[in-house]
Amino acid sequence: MAMIHVARDGAKIGEFSREEIREGLRAGKFLPTDMAWEEGMSDWRPLSQVVTDEPAAAAAPAPGPAYAGALPISDASDRGLPWEHRQELGLVKAFFDTVVLVLTKPNEAFGMMKSEGGLTDPLLFALIGGSIGLIVSFLFQVGLQAAGFMADGQTAIFGMGMGIVFQIILMPVMLFLGMFIWSGILHLCLMLVGGARRPFETTFRVVCFSTGSTYLLALIPVCGGPIATVYNIVLECMGLARAHETEISKAVMAVLLPILVCCGGLMLIGLVTGFSLVNLLSRG
C-alpha cells in the first residue's frame, strides 16, 4: 500500500495511508492545507487535493522528498538546500540535514543548491561547520601534545593559555578570508578553462557548502584531517560541474590547477635552494 508523507509548517508529521488521512481530516487530526507527497508526484501538494485526486499519469516519478519537511517545489534547481530553509526547519536540523546531504549525495545537493541568492547564507554555513572542525581538531592535538603523545609535553603546556585562545579566535577569521580568496582563485581558473557559466557567487556557494560539510570530518581522530582535505577537493569538483552546468573535466582542471601550481612552485623553490647550498658547500 502506497504511503503518503504529510508535513505541516515545514515539519514532517509522518507517513499514512489514504484511509488514515481521510479519517484524520474528518477528526481534525489533519488540515486540508497540510502538505503531502507520495511516490509518483513531482512535488508536494495540499492534502485535500492528494486524497481526492489521483496522481497525474504524466507526472515524472520522484525518488522521494529531498529532506524531511521539504517545501512544495516545482523545479529541483529552485528548491535550495535545507540550510536555506532553516527558518522552517530550525537551525540545527537544517544544518545537519545539509551536511548529510552534501556528504552522501553531493550531485543531488549541488543540483538543489541555489546558484544565487546572496553570500551571507553559505558563508555562515561554512563558518559554523569549518570552525567546529578546525577548533575541535586543534584542541584534540593540543591535548595529545600535553599528554606527551605528539611532542614535548612541557612545551605544549607552556604554549597553552592565551596562545591557544588567540589561535581559536584567529581560526574563524582565517576561514572567513579563505572562503573569498580560494573561491576567487577557483572561479578564475574555471574561467581560464572555459567552464564558468555562472557568476562568482555560484563558485563561492559551492566552496562554502563543501567546506562547511567536509571540515566536520576533521573531528575523526588522527586521520580526519587528510580525509577532510581529499573529500573537500572531490566535492568542489562535483559541485562546480553541477552548479555551473559544465563538464566534470573542466571542474577538475579548475580545482587542481592552483594546487599543481602551488606544489610546482614549492618544488622549484626547493630545487633552487638545494643547488644554492651545494654551490656554497663546494666553494667552501
Secondary structure, DSSP 4 states (H G I P E B T S, - for coil): ---EEEEETTEEEEEE-HHHHHHHHHHTSS-TTSEEE-TT-SS-EEHHHHTTSPPPTTSPP----SSTTPPP-S-HHHH--GGGGHHHH-HHHHHHHHHHHHHH-HHHHHHHS-S-S-SHHHHHHHHHHHHHHHHHHHHHHHHHHHTTSSS-HHHHHHT-THHHHHHHHHHHHHHHHHHHHHHHHHHHHHHHTT---S-HHHHHHHHHHHHHHHGGGGGSTTTHHHHHHHHHHHHHHHHHHHHTT--HHHHHHHHHHHHHHHHHHHHHHHHHHHHHHHHHHHH-
